């Protein structure tokens, strides 16, 4: 694969997060919307956090020449700790794929009345086929889908504001309904931790295609800004029509309420978002596993097929319930590894500074 430009890096970075929960409003509402005005503060904090951790990870990979997530995050040669990190990463990546599959089942059921299991099965099969192409296929998919998603959600937000005015927006800071996220600050950090943890395995191998520090900062910065704009568009739209929150996919319900044709259009956009996130999770899962074993790498296609079958089976648990349970749990557990990454980055940064000082003197 060729070196990434800032634009391609931005689209790839943003695409990793634009799944069913994010673009549909379900995830953003549970982690930010329930906190009223505080949720908007949380959004800004979360994007700044994602930018900081992602730039640290890619810088660490380029400076050390290490592109395996477990070795980058855990800077000490402690096999047990790296093993725990790897196990959690794989479980979470699988969980994301499962949630996306459940989201597609809910989407096709809401739009066309297709049975949940059938929509999920078709989606899991389609993602498995593209996953065979690895990182190259993932970057190509995001280059097409992310700009369209960004434009659509921002337009939705602008239309909502023009129709309902600023009075539809929250003016107070409220408490959350989920006991694991009682205040907006905790919701923002939980969201940030599980999202960046889930993308350690995507960003680590991708770092070898980032030519320099400037490209990394510009690309990841634009990606984070793009995510913020999309989130604001979704949040404003959902805040304007609270009745849509009763649906599994609030933004789809809102679009369908305006016009059946608009509902189908937004449904296609959601499908693109879910496809991209599910694809990035599956590719990262396979790269992570196959990097550890040559025998498994030789059986990559069989592993991809098994992943598809198991993610479909797990998706039958339901979309909204999976988001409310899986994401907060991983937000807390993954925070430990975000701290370990920060420590590793600080150690390597200090080493480089000391080496530079010694060379000058």
N, C-alpha and C positions, 0 to 999 in steps of 0.2 A: 504494500500500500504506500502511496506517495505521502510526503510530509503534509501536515495539515496547515491550512491558512487560518487566520483568526476567525473568519466568517464560518468556515466549516467546523472549527473547534467549538464556536459558540452554538451552532445548530445542534451539534452532537451532544454537547454538555446539557443544553436545555432539553433535548429530546429524551434523555435518560430519565427525566422527572415527569414528563407529560403523559402520565397514564390515565386510566379511567377515573380514578379518584380525583386527580388534579383538575382535569379539563371539565369533568362533569359537575364539579362543585361539591361532591360528597366529602372528599378528603379535606379540601380547603375549609369547608364549613365546620367539620368536626374539630379541626386544629386551630382555626382562626375565627371563623364567623360567629361561633357561639360566644366569643368574648367581646362582641360589640366593637367599639372604637379601639379597644386594646388589641383586637385581632389585626388591625392595620399596622400598629406598631410592631406586632409580632412578625408580620410578613417581611417588613424591612429588615428586622433583626435576623430572621431566618436566611434571607438571601445574602446578607453580609457574611454570615457564618459559613454558608455553602461556598462562597467565593474564597474566603480565607483558607478553609481546609483543603479545597480542591487545588488551589495554587501551591499550598505547602506540599501536598502529596506529589504533584507533578514535578515540582522543583527537586524534591527528594529523590524521585526516580531518575531524573536526568543527571543529578550530581553524583549519585552512587552507582548508576548503571544497573540497578536492580529494578525489575519490572513485575515482580510477584507480590501481590497485595499483602500476604501474611508477613513476608520479610520486610516490607516497607513499613507496615504498621507496628510490628513488634521488632524493635531494633536490636534486641538481644537474642542470642541463639538459645532460646528456651523452647524446646520442641513442644512441651505440653501447652504452653500459652499460645504458640502459633497454631497448634492443632485445634484448640478451642476457637480461636479466631476464624480458622478455615471452616470449621464445622458450622459456626453461626452464620458465616457469610453464605455458605451453600444453602443452608436452610432458609435464609432470608431471600436469596435470589429465587429459590424455588417458590417461596411464599408470594413474591411479587408476580411471578408467572401465573400462579394459581388465582390470585386476585384479579389479574387482567382477564383471564379466561372466564371467571365468574362475571366480570363486568360486561364482556361481550354477550354472554348468555342473557344478562338482564337487558342489554341494549336491544338485541334482536327480538326479544320477547316483548319489550315495551313498544317497539316500532311496528313489528309485523306479526306478533303473536306466536313466533317460533318457539317451540319448547326449549326451556333453559338448557337442557342437556345437549340438544342438537346444535344450538348455536355455539356452545362451548367446545364441542367436539370438532366442529368445522374450523374454528379459530385456532385451536391447539395444533391441528394438522397443518394449517397454512403457515404458522410461525415456524414450525419444525422444518419445513421445506426451505425457507429463506435462511434459517440459522446455519445451514450447511455452508453458506458462503462466509461466515464469520464476521470479523470486524469491518471488512470492506462493504459487505452487504448492509451492515448496521449504519455506517456513515452515509451511504447512498440513500437509504430509506429516510433518515433524518433530514437530509438536505432538501428533500421534497416536502415532507409532511410538516415540519416545524414552522416554516414561514406562513403556510396556509392557516395553521392552527392559531398562530399569534395574531394574524390579521383578523381572523373571524371573531376571536374572543374580545379583542379590543373594540371592534365594531359593535359587538353585542353590548359591551359596557357603555359605550358612547350613546347608543340608542336608548338604553335604559335610563341614563342620566337625562337625556333630552325629553324623555316621556314623563318621568316621575320627579325629576329635579333632585336637588341636594337633600330635600326633606326625607327622602327614602333611606338616607345613610344613617348609621348609628351615631349617637352623640355622647354615649356614656360607655364606661368600661364595666363589663359584667363578668360574673364568674362562670366557669365552664360546667357542663353537665357530666362529663366523664371524670370519675374520681381520680384517675391516673393523671389527669391534666386539669388541676383546679383553677389555675390562673394563666393568663395569656403568655407570660414569660416562659413558663414550663411547657406550654403547648408549642411555642416557637422552637425551643431547644430540642424537644422530643422529635418534632418534625424534621429538624435539621440533622439530628444524629442518625435517625434510621434511614433518611434519604442518602446522606453522604456515605454511610456504612454500606448501603446496598450498591453504591457505585464505586467503591474501592476497587472491586474486581474489574470494572469497566475502564476506569481512568488509569489504573496502573499499567496495563499493556498499551493503552493508547498514548501514554506519555512518551514512548519511544518515537512517535511520529510528530511530536511537537518540537520544532526546530530550536526555539530559544525562549528565554524568560519573557521577553516582550510579547511574543505570540501567545504564550500561556496566559499572561495577565490580561491582554486585550480580549482573547477569545473567551476565557472563563468569565471575565467581567461583563462582556456583552451578553453571554448566555444567562448570567444571573439577572441582568437587567430585563432581558426578554421574559424570563420566568416571572419576574415581578409584575411586568405589564400584563401578562396573561392572567396572573392571579387576581390583579385588581379588576380586570374586565369581568372575570367570573364572579368575584365577590360583589361587585356593584350590581350586576345583573340579578343575582340570587337575592340580595338584600331588597331589591325593588319589588320582587314578587315572592314573599315568604311562603306562600302556599305550595310552591314548587318543591320545598324542602321535604315534603312527605314522600316524594318519589325516590327510588333507588338512584336515579340519575337526574338531579335537579335541573341542570342546564338543558337537558334534552326535553324535560317536561315543559320548561319555560318556552323553548323554541317551538315545540309542537302546539302549545297553547296559542301562540301568535299566528301560526300557519302550519298545516300538515306538511306542506312542501319544505318549509324552513326546518321542521322537525327532522325530516329525512336528510336534509343537507347537514345539519349539525350532527345527526347520527353517524354520517359518513366521516365527519371530522373526528368524532369520538373514537370511531373504529380505527382511524389512522393513529391516534394517540396511543390507544391500547396496544396496537400492533407494534409500534416502535418501542414502548417500554417493555413489553413481553419479549420482544426480539433481543433487546440489549441485555435483559436478565438471563435469557437462555444462552446467548453467546458467551457472556461473562462466566456463567456456570460451567459451560463446556471447556472454555480456555483455562479456568482455574483448576478443574479436575484433570484435564489432559496434560497440563504442564507438570503434574506430579507423577504421572505414570505413562510410559511409552505404550504399554499394552492397552490402556484405556484410550489413548489417542488413536490407536489403530482401529478401535471399535466406536469411534465418535458418532457415526450415523446411528448405530444401535442405541447408544446412550441418548441421543436426541429423541429417538422414537419413544424410549422409556420415559423420558422427561415429559413429553407431550401427553402420554397416557396418564401419568400420575398427576400432572397439573390439572388435567380435565377432571379426574376423580375428586381431587381436593376442592375444585371450584363449585361442586354441588352443595357446599356448606352455605353459600349465599354471599353476595357482594358487600352489602353494608355491614354485616356482622363481622366479616373478615377484616375490614378496614378498622373497625372500632376495637378489635382485639389484637390482631397481629402487629399493626404499626406501633401503637404505644409500647407494647412489650419490648419490641426490638429497639425502640427509641431509648429506653432505659438501659438495656443490656449493651447496646453498641456504644454508649457514651464512654465506657471504659476504654474502648479501642481508639476512640477519637482522641482521648487524653494521651494514650500511648503513642499515637502518631505525632502529636504535638511535642512530646518529650524527645522522640527520635529526631524530628526536624530540628529542634533546638540544639541537640547534641552535635548533629552534623554541621549546623550553621556555625557553632562555636569552633569546631575543628577547622573549618575553612577559614574563619577569621584569624585564628591563631597561626595557621599555615601561611596566610598572606602576610601577617605581621612579621613572622620569622624570616620570610623571603626578603622583605624590605630591609630589615635590620642586618 
